Amino acid sequence: MNSIVVTPKNKEELRFLKSLLKKLGYETKELSDEELEDAGLLYSMVSEKKEDYVPEHEVMDALK
């Protein structure tokens, strides 16, 4: 299942959104700035991994 990421503007909005989602029956997970950055980096790495790989010799030839 897909997820969404919402970044509230302040702590008051964070508390409100968490409360609202709980009342609606949704589970919430609060992420630190570092965890959010890690998730973004992981997403980028997985996206790049789906692309075709360049053979090592082509990289080495380009560096010469």
C-alpha positions in Angstrom: 0.0 0.0 0.0 1.2 3.5 -0.7 1.7 6.2 2.0 1.7 9.9 2.1 4.0 12.3 3.8 2.6 15.5 5.2 4.9 18.2 6.6 3.0 20.5 9.0 4.1 24.1 9.4 4.4 24.0 13.2 4.0 21.8 16.3 0.4 22.8 16.7 -0.5 21.6 13.2 1.4 18.4 13.9 -0.6 17.7 17.0 -3.9 18.6 15.2 -3.1 16.3 12.2 -2.1 13.4 14.4 -5.2 13.8 16.5 -7.4 14.0 13.4 -5.9 11.0 11.7 -6.2 9.0 14.9 -9.9 9.8 15.2 -10.3 8.7 11.5 -8.7 5.4 12.3 -5.3 6.0 10.6 -2.0 5.0 12.1 0.6 7.8 12.2 4.4 7.7 12.3 6.4 10.8 13.1 9.7 11.0 11.3 12.7 13.1 12.3 14.3 15.4 9.7 17.1 12.8 9.5 14.7 9.9 8.9 12.9 11.9 6.2 16.2 12.6 4.5 17.2 8.9 4.7 13.8 7.9 3.1 14.4 10.4 0.3 17.9 9.1 -0.3 16.7 5.5 -0.3 14.0 6.4 -2.8 16.6 8.0 -5.1 18.8 5.0 -4.8 16.0 2.5 -5.6 14.9 4.7 -8.6 18.4 4.8 -10.0 18.9 1.0 -9.5 16.0 0.4 -11.9 18.0 2.0 -14.7 20.4 0.1 -17.0 23.9 -0.4 -15.6 26.9 1.0 -17.4 29.7 -1.5 -17.8 32.8 -0.8 -15.7 35.0 -0.6 -18.8 32.8 2.3 -20.2 33.2 4.2 -17.0 37.0 3.7 -17.0 37.3 4.7 -20.6 35.3 7.9 -19.9 37.7 8.7 -17.1 40.8 8.5 -19.3 
